[in-house]
Amino acid sequence: MNDDDIAMMVHEIDETLASIALKYELLPLTMSAYVLARLVVANEFVGSQKEFSLVLDKAKETIEKHQQPLH
């Protein structure tokens, strides 16, 4: 998969998520919770829950590192 393929796939994912959120009138946080739950289940099903958890931990660290303090 090359960069163009990834960009196209991400665009399709975004369109699909937006369509579902509009159809079911979901708030962004609610939609995020459902999507994350499905990703957790999918990774448990294929046996990669430990690796998935590590990826989430790394993402959290990266976000925290780049957040500006609230004043």
Secondary structure, DSSP 8 states (H G I E B T S, - for coil): --HHHHHHHHHHHHHHHHHHHHHTT--HHHHHHHHHHHHHHHHHHHT-HHHHHHHHHHHHHHHHHH-----
